[in-house]
C-alpha cells in the first residue's frame, strides 16, 4: 500500500461482502485501504468493480463487512450522508434532471453561485463550451456523451475529499478524454483530495499511483503502477483480465485481499 503526502482521506474496506436480492454474491470479502492520491481499480467485465464503487459511494449497502472513512464507520450511511463527509460519485450512466439547467446543476454541486469564468473552466475541463451548454436543460435532449461529461464536471465542482469515477471514459470522444486525463492529473497535483477511478484505459492506468485488479468479487492483485501496469501490458492477467486497450478489458485500484 502506498501512502502519499497530502492524501489525507483514508478509506478502508473490511471484509466487504455484497449480495443481490436473489442471493448471488457480487463482492466476496474485499479488505483494503485506499489512501493514495489516485487509485485505479480495474479488472474483467462483471468482476465487481462498479459494484465496489457503488458501495463506496453509498448507492448500495453491503450485506457484510465495514466501510471506514478516516476511522469513522460509514457502513450504514446513505449517499447523502457520505456526500456531506466529502465523497463525490460519478455514475457510469448519468442521471437526467429534467427542469434543471447545466448551470443549476454545477452551482448545486459547488454549493454557491458560479461566475462565467468558473463555469467555463469546469466545462472546459470535460471538453464542452460553456456558451453552448450553461443554459441547456439536463434532459433527454442531451446525448449520452454530453450528459456524462456534464456529470463529471459536477463532481469536479464539488472539490470533494474523495471523488469516485466509474468508467469516466465511456461515451467521451478522444479529445475530451485526453483533456479529462489532464484534469485528473491537475486534481492530484493541486488539491488535497483523492481520486478512485474505475477504468480499463491504459492512459488512465498510466497516471495511477496504485492499481488494484478486481475479479470475481475479490482483489486479484494490487500494488504501485510500476509494479502492476507492466504485468497487465504483458497479458499476465489475460485469462480473466484482458490487456488494456482490448475491447473487453477493464483496469484499476489499491487494495489487498
N, C-alpha and C positions, 0 to 999 in steps of 0.2 A: 504494500500500500504506500502511495506517495503522498506526502503532505506538503503543500506549497505555502510559503509565507504569504499571508494576506487572504488565504482561502478560509474565512472564518466560519463558514457554515459546515457543520458536521452532521451528515445524515447517516444513521446506522440502521441496518435491517437485521433483525434477529430471527433466524429460523422461520422466515416468512413463507406462508402457505396460502394459496387461493384456489378454491374450487368453485366452478359454476354450478347453478341450481341442480343440474342433472347429476351432479356428483363427480364430473370429470375434473381431475386435478390439473391446473394450468401452471401454477408456481409451486415447486416441490421442495421447500425448505432452503431458501436462499438466505445466507448470512453474509453481510458485507458492510464496509464503511466507505462512504463516498465523501472524501474530503479534499480532493484535488480541485484545481480551478476549472478544468474542463475534462469531464469524463464522457467517453463514448461507449454506449452499450450496443453490441452487435451480435449477430447470430442468424441462424436459418429462419425462414418464414415459419410462423406457428410455434416458435421456440419459447415464447413468453415475454418478449421484450416490451411490446406495447402494454401488456397486462401489468408488467412491473412498473412502467411509467405511470399508469393509472392508479396503482396502489400508492405510489409515492405522492401523487398529487391529491389523493383523497377522492378521486372519482369512483373508485371501488374500495371496498373494505376487505381486508384479509380475513380468512377463516382460521388463521393460526399465526402465531408469531407476533413480533412487535416492530414498530417503526419509531425511532427516536430522532429528534431534531435538537442538536446541541444538548443531548442528555434528557430532554423532555419527551415523555411518551405521548405521541400524537396519533397512536393507532386508531383510536375511536373518533378522532376529529374529522369533520367533513371538509369538503373542498373549500368552503368559505372560511372556515376557521384556519385552515392551513395558509390560505391566501393572506390572511391578516398577519400571519407569522413571517410572511415573505416568500412563500412558494408560489411560483407562477407556472402555468402549464399551457402548452400549445397543442391542441388536438391534431391527430393525423388527418381527420376530416373536420374542417372548421364548422362551427355553429353559425347559423344565419340569425340576424336580429332585425326583422322587418320593422321599419319605423325609425331605426337609429341610423344616423349617417356615420361615415367613417370618422369625421371629426368628433362626433359624440362618443364613439367607442374609444378613441385614443385618449380623449380627455377623462373619460371614466376610468380608464386603466391608469392614467397618470395621477388621478386624484386632484386635478387642477385644470384651469384654463390653459390652453397652449397657444403660443403665438405662431404666426405664419412660418417663421424660420424653424421653429421646433417641429411643426407638422411636416415641413419639407424634409427636415433631417431624418425623422423617423421613417417616412415613406420612402425616401431616397435610399435608405439602407436595405430595403427589400425590393428595390428596382421599380418603384411607382412614382409618378409625377403628382405632387400634391395638388396642383391646379386642376387636374383631371379627376381626382378622387375624393378630396376632403368633404365635398357636399353630396357625394353619392350615397344612396341607401344601402345598408348591408342586407340585401335581399337576393333572391334567386337570379336577379339580373346580372350579378357578378359571376364571372366564370369561376371554376374550382380553383384555378391557379391564383386568380386575383384575391379571392376570399382567404386563401392560405397565406398569401403574403401580408395581407392586412392583419390577420390574426397574429402573425409573427411580430408585426410592428407593435401590436398592443402589448405583447409580452415585453418587448424592448422598452416600451413606455413605462412599464411598472418599475423598472430598475430594481428588480427583486433580488433578494439574497440568494435564492436558489431558483433557477429557471430550467424547466424541463421541456425539451422539444422532441416531439415524436415524428421522426422522418420529415424534417423541415424541407428537404429537397423535393418532396412529392408535389407534382404539378407546377414546378417552377422552371422557367427557361434557363438556359446555360448562363446568360449574362447575369440574371438575377441571383442565380445560385452562387456564382463567383463573388458577387457583392455580399451575399449573405455570409459566406465563409469569412470574408474580410471583417464583417461586423462581429462575428463570433470572436475573432482574434482581438478586435478592439475592446470588446467587453472584458475579455480575460486580462488584458493588459492595463485597462484604465479604471476598473471598478473592483470592489472587494467581494462581489457576488460570484457564485459558482454556477457552472452550466453542466447539465446532464443531457446528452443528445443521443437519441435512438437513430442510428443511421447505418446504411450499407455502403456509403460513398467513400472511396479511398481518399478524396480530398479532405473530407471532414475527419476521417481517421488519422490523417497525417498531421493534424494540428492538436490532437488529443494529448493530454498529459498522461492519462491512463485509458486503457481499453479493457473492457470486460466482454467475454464471449459467453452468451447465454443460449443454451439448447435444452430442449425437453424440460423446461422449467427450472433448470439448475445452472449454476456457473460452471462452464466447462473449463475455462482458464481465464486468467487476468494478470495484468501487470502494466508496466510502463509501455508507452508507444514503441520505444526502441526494442522492447522485449517481444511484444505481441505482433506488431504490424508485419515484420519480415516473415514470420511464420504464416500469417494469413496470405500474404502475397505469393508465398511458395506453395500454397494449397495444402498446408499441413493439417488444416481442419476441413478439407474439402468434402469429406464424406457427409458431414452434417452442416458445415459452414463454408459455403462456396467462396471462392476468391473474390475480393472486391472488384466491382465492375461487371460481374456477370449478372444475368437477368434475375436470378432468384436469390441473390445474396443480401445479407444484412450484417451490420457490424456495430460494436460498441462498448464499454464502461469501466468500472473499477471495483470489483467485489471479490470475495473469496468464498468458496463453497464450504 
